Amino acid sequence: MTRCPPEFGPKSPMVNAAGWVVVALGLILGALLFRVVAQRSRGLRWIFRVAVIVLGLAGMAVVWTGGLVLAVGFFFLRC
């Protein structure tokens, strides 16, 4: 993590804005994924429902992390 060389010039604010849009989309999609999983798990026995909801939470965390990693890798730390 070093500074960008001066010859690249200042980064456009639109690049950072696009990065924040990617982060927001990751958060929204992760929350929607969990909501769908929780709703679809209704009617299951409680032990299976708990397992499905835990997997839904893990999926939500993966989508959130993926959105953050994409934003950092392709928008925030690019010169």
C-alpha positions as CSV (number, residue, x, y, z in Angstrom):
1,M,0.0,0.0,0.0
2,T,2.1,2.8,-1.3
3,R,1.0,6.2,-2.6
4,C,0.2,6.6,-6.3
5,P,3.0,8.2,-8.3
6,P,2.5,11.9,-9.0
7,E,2.3,11.3,-12.8
8,F,-1.1,9.6,-12.3
9,G,-2.6,12.9,-11.0
10,P,-5.6,13.1,-8.7
11,K,-8.1,10.4,-8.8
12,S,-11.6,11.3,-9.9
13,P,-14.2,11.5,-7.2
14,M,-16.5,9.4,-9.4
15,V,-14.1,6.4,-8.9
16,N,-14.6,6.6,-5.2
17,A,-18.3,7.1,-5.6
18,A,-18.5,4.0,-7.8
19,G,-16.6,2.1,-5.1
20,W,-19.1,3.1,-2.5
21,V,-21.9,2.0,-4.8
22,V,-20.3,-1.4,-5.0
23,V,-20.1,-1.6,-1.2
24,A,-23.8,-0.5,-0.9
25,L,-24.8,-3.1,-3.4
26,G,-22.9,-5.8,-1.6
27,L,-24.7,-4.8,1.7
28,I,-28.1,-4.8,0.0
29,L,-27.7,-8.0,-1.8
30,G,-26.3,-9.8,1.3
31,A,-29.3,-8.6,3.3
32,L,-31.7,-9.7,0.6
33,L,-30.0,-13.1,0.4
34,F,-30.4,-13.6,4.1
35,R,-34.1,-12.5,4.0
36,V,-34.9,-14.9,1.2
37,V,-33.1,-17.8,3.0
38,A,-34.9,-17.0,6.3
39,Q,-38.3,-16.8,4.6
40,R,-37.7,-20.0,2.6
41,S,-36.7,-21.9,5.7
42,R,-40.2,-21.5,7.3
43,G,-41.9,-24.8,7.8
44,L,-38.7,-26.7,8.4
45,R,-38.1,-28.4,11.7
46,W,-36.3,-26.1,14.1
47,I,-32.9,-27.9,13.9
48,F,-32.9,-27.7,10.1
49,R,-34.1,-24.1,10.1
50,V,-31.3,-23.1,12.5
51,A,-28.8,-24.7,10.2
52,V,-30.3,-23.0,7.1
53,I,-30.3,-19.6,8.8
54,V,-26.7,-20.0,9.9
55,L,-25.8,-20.8,6.3
56,G,-27.7,-17.8,5.2
57,L,-25.8,-15.6,7.7
58,A,-22.5,-17.1,6.3
59,G,-23.7,-16.3,2.8
60,M,-24.6,-12.8,3.7
61,A,-21.1,-12.3,5.3
62,V,-19.5,-13.6,2.1
63,V,-21.5,-11.3,-0.1
64,W,-20.7,-8.3,2.2
65,T,-17.0,-9.2,2.2
66,G,-16.9,-9.7,-1.5
67,G,-18.4,-6.3,-2.2
68,L,-15.9,-4.7,0.1
69,V,-13.0,-6.5,-1.5
70,L,-14.2,-5.6,-5.0
71,A,-14.5,-2.0,-4.0
72,V,-11.1,-1.8,-2.3
73,G,-9.3,-3.7,-5.1
74,F,-10.9,-2.1,-8.1
75,F,-11.8,1.4,-6.9
76,F,-10.3,2.6,-3.6
77,L,-6.7,1.5,-4.1
78,R,-6.4,2.1,-7.8
79,C,-4.3,4.9,-9.1
